[in-house]
């Protein structure tokens, strides 16, 4: 007794064989177009761009004098301390804090009563220094401006 295939089985077998043939052709195609290692090399030019051309060998290199290289932080020149001026926009004496608006700009700085040197009130023009706090810059060493 010979096994007979149905039409559907024959079609599936043909599709399977066709897939296998296509796969073998792709495999052979990859083997024939195999690229060499030299085709895969990339170079980086002096501007940091990737290129396929190798750099020239005879580029003149700039000589660097080792004694001229400074490995330290530059000394700060004696600068005049900047005295900031501002107006007390808000001051809550009961809670002990307020805000100073910088006269030179639009910035407002928080201050605490512990950082006030002289008695101040809302609307007073004061001088102050800045110190980095947890939530930004804070005004410290607050004094009434001498007139």
C-alpha positions in Angstrom: 0.0 0.0 0.0 1.4 3.4 -1.0 0.6 6.4 1.0 -1.2 9.0 -0.9 -0.9 12.7 -0.1 -3.8 15.0 0.0 -3.7 18.2 -2.0 -3.3 20.3 1.2 -0.4 18.2 2.3 1.3 18.5 -1.1 0.9 22.3 -1.0 2.4 22.5 2.5 5.3 20.2 1.5 6.0 22.4 -1.6 6.0 25.6 0.6 8.4 24.0 3.1 10.8 22.9 0.3 10.6 26.4 -1.2 11.4 28.0 2.1 14.4 25.7 2.5 15.7 26.6 -1.0 15.3 30.3 -0.3 17.2 30.0 2.9 20.0 28.1 1.2 20.2 30.8 -1.5 20.4 33.5 1.1 23.2 31.6 2.9 25.2 31.2 -0.3 24.7 34.9 -1.2 26.1 35.9 2.2 29.1 33.6 1.7 29.9 35.1 -1.8 29.7 38.7 -0.6 31.7 38.2 2.5 33.4 41.5 3.4 37.0 41.7 4.5 38.1 43.2 7.8 39.6 46.2 6.0 36.1 47.1 4.8 34.8 47.3 8.3 37.5 49.7 9.7 36.4 53.2 10.6 38.6 56.2 11.5 38.1 59.3 13.5 39.3 62.6 12.0 40.7 65.5 14.0 37.2 67.0 14.4 35.8 63.8 16.0 33.8 62.7 12.9 33.9 59.0 11.8 35.3 58.5 8.3 36.5 55.6 6.1 39.7 57.3 5.0 42.8 56.7 7.1 44.6 59.7 8.5 47.7 61.0 6.8 50.9 59.9 8.3 52.9 63.1 7.7 50.8 65.5 9.7 53.0 68.1 11.5 52.5 67.7 15.2 52.5 70.7 17.4 55.3 70.6 20.1 54.1 71.3 23.6 56.5 72.7 26.2 55.9 70.6 29.4 57.1 73.5 31.7 54.3 75.7 30.5 51.6 73.3 31.7 50.2 74.5 35.0 48.5 71.9 37.2 46.9 73.9 39.9 44.0 76.2 40.5 44.9 79.8 39.7 45.3 82.2 42.6 42.4 84.4 43.2 43.3 88.1 42.9 42.4 90.2 45.9 39.0 91.2 44.9 36.9 93.8 46.5 34.0 92.1 48.3 30.8 92.9 46.5 28.3 94.6 48.9 24.8 93.8 47.9 22.0 96.2 48.5 18.3 95.4 48.9 15.0 96.4 50.3 13.2 94.3 52.9 10.0 93.3 51.0 8.5 91.1 53.8 9.5 90.5 57.4 7.5 88.4 59.9 8.9 89.3 63.3 6.8 86.7 65.1 8.2 83.8 63.1 11.7 85.4 62.6 12.1 85.4 58.8 11.7 87.6 55.8 12.7 88.3 52.2 15.0 90.9 50.7 14.6 92.1 47.1 18.0 92.8 45.4 18.1 96.5 44.2 20.4 95.6 41.4 18.2 92.8 40.0 14.9 91.0 40.4 16.1 88.3 42.8 14.6 87.8 46.2 16.6 86.2 49.0 15.3 84.5 52.2 16.8 85.6 55.5 16.4 84.5 59.1 16.4 86.9 62.1 19.6 85.1 63.4 21.5 86.6 60.4 20.4 90.2 61.1 23.1 92.4 62.7 20.9 95.5 63.4 17.2 96.1 63.9 15.4 96.1 60.6 11.8 96.6 59.4 9.8 96.2 56.2 10.8 98.7 53.6 14.3 99.4 55.0 17.3 99.5 52.6 19.9 97.1 53.8 23.3 95.7 52.8 23.9 91.9 53.0 26.0 89.0 51.9 24.9 85.8 50.3 25.3 82.2 51.5 24.1 79.0 49.9 21.3 77.4 51.9 19.3 74.2 51.6 16.8 75.8 49.2 18.9 78.4 47.4 20.8 81.5 48.3 20.2 83.1 51.7 21.0 86.6 52.8 23.3 86.9 55.8 25.1 89.7 57.7 22.2 92.0 57.2 22.8 95.6 58.2 20.9 98.9 57.7 22.5 100.9 55.0 24.5 103.8 56.3 23.3 107.1 54.8 
